[in-house]
Amino acid sequence: MVKVAAFPFKKEVKYFYFSVQPNINQHQIIGFASLKFIETKGKRLILYISI
């Protein structure tokens, strides 16, 4: 999908600087990235705001 979307480079959660945004819950974001909420059939709304 990255190639189809023609993004300039691949971004991963492991490279996100949580220290820049201390109000973001790192454990919660990593949990979302693991997609475990799909296995447990949980509902999530994920918003992405580009800076």
The first five atom37 places (N, CA, C, CB, O) and aatype in JSON, in Angstrom:
{
  "aatype": [12, 19, 11, 19, 0, 0, 13, 14, 13, 11, 11, 6, 19, 11, 18, 13, 18, 13, 15, 19, 5, 14, 2, 9, 2, 5, 8, 5, 9, 9, 7, 13, 0, 15, 10, 11, 13, 9, 6, 16, 11, 7, 11, 1, 10, 9, 10, 18, 9, 15, 9],
  "atom_mask": [
    [1, 1, 1, 1, 1],
    [1, 1, 1, 1, 1],
    [1, 1, 1, 1, 1],
    [1, 1, 1, 1, 1],
    [1, 1, 1, 1, 1],
    [1, 1, 1, 1, 1],
    [1, 1, 1, 1, 1],
    [1, 1, 1, 1, 1],
    [1, 1, 1, 1, 1],
    [1, 1, 1, 1, 1],
    [1, 1, 1, 1, 1],
    [1, 1, 1, 1, 1],
    [1, 1, 1, 1, 1],
    [1, 1, 1, 1, 1],
    [1, 1, 1, 1, 1],
    [1, 1, 1, 1, 1],
    [1, 1, 1, 1, 1],
    [1, 1, 1, 1, 1],
    [1, 1, 1, 1, 1],
    [1, 1, 1, 1, 1],
    [1, 1, 1, 1, 1],
    [1, 1, 1, 1, 1],
    [1, 1, 1, 1, 1],
    [1, 1, 1, 1, 1],
    [1, 1, 1, 1, 1],
    [1, 1, 1, 1, 1],
    [1, 1, 1, 1, 1],
    [1, 1, 1, 1, 1],
    [1, 1, 1, 1, 1],
    [1, 1, 1, 1, 1],
    [1, 1, 1, 0, 1],
    [1, 1, 1, 1, 1],
    [1, 1, 1, 1, 1],
    [1, 1, 1, 1, 1],
    [1, 1, 1, 1, 1],
    [1, 1, 1, 1, 1],
    [1, 1, 1, 1, 1],
    [1, 1, 1, 1, 1],
    [1, 1, 1, 1, 1],
    [1, 1, 1, 1, 1],
    [1, 1, 1, 1, 1],
    [1, 1, 1, 0, 1],
    [1, 1, 1, 1, 1],
    [1, 1, 1, 1, 1],
    [1, 1, 1, 1, 1],
    [1, 1, 1, 1, 1],
    [1, 1, 1, 1, 1],
    [1, 1, 1, 1, 1],
    [1, 1, 1, 1, 1],
    [1, 1, 1, 1, 1],
    [1, 1, 1, 1, 1]
  ],
  "atom_positions": [
    [[0.81, -1.2, 0.0], [0.0, 0.0, 0.0], [0.85, 1.27, 0.0], [-0.92, 0.0, 1.19], [0.44, 2.29, -0.55]],
    [[2.01, 1.21, 0.59], [2.88, 2.4, 0.62], [3.26, 2.79, -0.8], [4.14, 2.14, 1.47], [3.26, 3.97, -1.13]],
    [[3.58, 1.81, -1.63], [3.94, 2.11, -3.02], [2.74, 2.65, -3.79], [4.49, 0.87, -3.71], [2.88, 3.58, -4.58]],
    [[1.59, 2.07, -3.57], [0.38, 2.51, -4.26], [0.05, 3.95, -3.91], [-0.8, 1.61, -3.93], [-0.35, 4.73, -4.77]],
    [[0.21, 4.3, -2.65], [-0.1, 5.66, -2.19], [0.99, 6.66, -2.57], [-0.3, 5.66, -0.69], [0.77, 7.87, -2.48]],
    [[2.14, 6.18, -2.98], [3.28, 7.01, -3.38], [3.79, 7.89, -2.24], [2.89, 7.89, -4.56], [4.17, 9.04, -2.46]],
    [[3.8, 7.35, -1.02], [4.38, 8.07, 0.1], [5.89, 8.17, -0.12], [4.06, 7.37, 1.46], [6.49, 7.25, -0.67]],
    [[6.51, 9.27, 0.3], [7.95, 9.43, 0.06], [8.82, 8.46, 0.85], [8.36, 10.84, 0.39], [9.91, 8.11, 0.41]],
    [[8.35, 8.02, 2.01], [9.1, 7.05, 2.8], [8.17, 6.37, 3.78], [10.27, 7.73, 3.54], [7.06, 6.84, 4.02]],
    [[8.62, 5.28, 4.35], [7.82, 4.49, 5.27], [8.04, 4.99, 6.7], [8.16, 2.98, 5.16], [9.18, 5.15, 7.13]],
    [[6.95, 5.24, 7.41], [7.04, 5.66, 8.82], [6.53, 4.52, 9.68], [6.23, 6.97, 9.08], [5.55, 3.87, 9.34]],
    [[7.2, 4.3, 10.8], [6.8, 3.26, 11.73], [6.67, 3.86, 13.13], [7.81, 2.1, 11.73], [7.33, 4.84, 13.47]],
    [[5.8, 3.24, 13.93], [5.57, 3.72, 15.3], [6.86, 3.68, 16.11], [4.49, 2.88, 15.98], [7.09, 4.54, 16.96]],
    [[7.69, 2.69, 15.86], [8.92, 2.57, 16.66], [9.87, 3.76, 16.49], [9.65, 1.29, 16.28], [10.76, 3.95, 17.32]],
    [[9.68, 4.56, 15.44], [10.53, 5.72, 15.22], [9.87, 7.03, 15.68], [10.88, 5.82, 13.75], [10.44, 8.11, 15.49]],
    [[8.68, 6.93, 16.27], [7.99, 8.13, 16.73], [8.63, 8.65, 18.01], [6.49, 7.84, 16.95], [8.93, 7.87, 18.92]],
    [[8.84, 9.96, 18.08], [9.45, 10.57, 19.26], [8.35, 10.95, 20.25], [10.29, 11.83, 18.87], [7.79, 12.05, 20.19]],
    [[8.05, 10.04, 21.17], [7.02, 10.3, 22.17], [7.45, 11.41, 23.13], [6.71, 9.04, 22.94], [6.59, 12.03, 23.76]],
    [[8.73, 11.65, 23.26], [9.21, 12.71, 24.16], [8.82, 14.1, 23.64], [10.73, 12.62, 24.32], [8.74, 15.04, 24.43]],
    [[8.6, 14.24, 22.35], [8.2, 15.52, 21.78], [6.74, 15.83, 22.12], [8.4, 15.53, 20.25], [6.37, 16.99, 22.29]],
    [[5.91, 14.78, 22.22], [4.5, 14.91, 22.57], [4.24, 14.1, 23.84], [3.57, 14.43, 21.4], [3.69, 13.0, 23.76]],
    [[4.62, 14.61, 25.01], [4.5, 13.83, 26.25], [3.06, 13.5, 26.65], [5.15, 14.57, 27.36], [2.84, 12.62, 27.48]],
    [[2.08, 14.2, 26.09], [0.69, 13.92, 26.44], [0.13, 12.7, 25.7], [-0.17, 15.14, 26.15], [-0.99, 12.28, 25.98]],
    [[0.89, 12.14, 24.78], [0.46, 10.94, 24.05], [0.85, 9.72, 24.86], [1.09, 10.89, 22.62], [1.99, 9.59, 25.29]],
    [[-0.1, 8.81, 25.06], [0.13, 7.6, 25.82], [0.84, 6.57, 24.92], [-1.22, 7.02, 26.37], [0.22, 5.98, 24.04]],
    [[2.12, 6.38, 25.15], [2.95, 5.51, 24.31], [2.43, 4.08, 24.3], [4.39, 5.53, 24.79], [2.36, 3.45, 23.24]],
    [[2.06, 3.55, 25.45], [1.59, 2.16, 25.54], [0.28, 1.98, 24.77], [1.4, 1.75, 27.0], [0.06, 0.94, 24.15]],
    [[-0.57, 2.98, 24.82], [-1.84, 2.9, 24.11], [-1.62, 2.91, 22.59], [-2.76, 4.07, 24.52], [-2.25, 2.14, 21.87]],
    [[-0.73, 3.77, 22.11], [-0.45, 3.85, 20.67], [0.19, 2.56, 20.18], [0.48, 5.04, 20.37], [-0.17, 2.06, 19.11]],
    [[1.12, 2.01, 20.94], [1.75, 0.75, 20.55], [0.71, -0.37, 20.54], [2.91, 0.4, 21.52], [0.76, -1.26, 19.69]],
    [[-0.22, -0.34, 21.48], [-1.31, -1.3, 21.5], [-2.19, -1.2, 20.26], [0.0, 0.0, 0.0], [-2.59, -2.22, 19.69]],
    [[-2.49, 0.03, 19.83], [-3.26, 0.23, 18.61], [-2.49, -0.31, 17.4], [-3.6, 1.72, 18.41], [-3.07, -0.94, 16.52]],
    [[-1.2, -0.05, 17.37], [-0.38, -0.48, 16.23], [-0.3, -2.0, 16.13], [1.02, 0.1, 16.35], [-0.12, -2.54, 15.04]],
    [[-0.43, -2.68, 17.25], [-0.37, -4.15, 17.23], [-1.65, -4.77, 16.68], [-0.11, -4.68, 18.63], [-1.68, -5.96, 16.36]],
    [[-2.71, -3.96, 16.56], [-4.02, -4.4, 16.03], [-4.68, -5.47, 16.89], [-3.85, -4.93, 14.63], [-5.53, -6.21, 16.39]],
    [[-4.32, -5.56, 18.16], [-4.95, -6.55, 19.05], [-6.42, -6.24, 19.29], [-4.21, -6.6, 20.39], [-7.19, -7.14, 19.63]],
    [[-6.83, -4.98, 19.11], [-8.23, -4.64, 19.3], [-9.12, -5.34, 18.26], [-8.41, -3.12, 19.22], [-10.31, -5.52, 18.48]],
    [[-8.53, -5.74, 17.14], [-9.29, -6.48, 16.14], [-9.6, -7.89, 16.66], [-8.52, -6.56, 14.79], [-10.72, -8.38, 16.51]],
    [[-8.61, -8.52, 17.28], [-8.81, -9.85, 17.84], [-9.87, -9.85, 18.94], [-7.49, -10.4, 18.39], [-10.67, -10.77, 19.06]],
    [[-9.86, -8.79, 19.75], [-10.82, -8.71, 20.86], [-12.13, -8.06, 20.44], [-10.21, -7.94, 22.02], [-13.03, -7.88, 21.26]],
    [[-12.22, -7.71, 19.16], [-13.41, -7.07, 18.58], [-13.75, -5.76, 19.27], [-14.62, -8.02, 18.67], [-14.91, -5.39, 19.42]],
    [[-12.71, -5.05, 19.69], [-12.92, -3.74, 20.3], [-13.09, -2.67, 19.23], [0.0, 0.0, 0.0], [-12.67, -2.85, 18.09]],
    [[-13.71, -1.58, 19.61], [-13.95, -0.49, 18.67], [-12.97, 0.64, 18.97], [-15.41, 0.01, 18.76], [-12.77, 1.01, 20.12]],
    [[-12.37, 1.17, 17.92], [-11.42, 2.26, 18.07], [-11.61, 3.25, 16.92], [-9.96, 1.74, 18.1], [-11.95, 2.86, 15.81]],
    [[-11.41, 4.5, 17.21], [-11.4, 5.53, 16.2], [-10.0, 6.14, 16.23], [-12.53, 6.61, 16.45], [-9.58, 6.69, 17.25]],
    [[-9.3, 6.03, 15.14], [-7.92, 6.52, 15.08], [-7.89, 7.72, 14.15], [-6.94, 5.4, 14.61], [-8.27, 7.62, 12.98]],
    [[-7.43, 8.84, 14.66], [-7.32, 10.06, 13.88], [-5.86, 10.35, 13.65], [-8.01, 11.25, 14.58], [-5.02, 10.14, 14.53]],
    [[-5.54, 10.85, 12.46], [-4.16, 11.18, 12.13], [-4.13, 12.62, 11.68], [-3.58, 10.23, 11.05], [-4.85, 13.0, 10.75]],
    [[-3.3, 13.42, 12.31], [-3.15, 14.81, 11.92], [-1.7, 15.02, 11.5], [-3.55, 15.77, 13.08], [-0.78, 14.87, 12.3]],
    [[-1.52, 15.38, 10.26], [-0.18, 15.61, 9.73], [0.29, 17.0, 10.09], [-0.15, 15.42, 8.2], [-0.48, 17.96, 10.02]],
    [[1.54, 17.11, 10.47], [2.1, 18.43, 10.84], [2.94, 18.92, 9.69], [2.95, 18.35, 12.14], [3.52, 20.0, 9.77]]
  ]
}
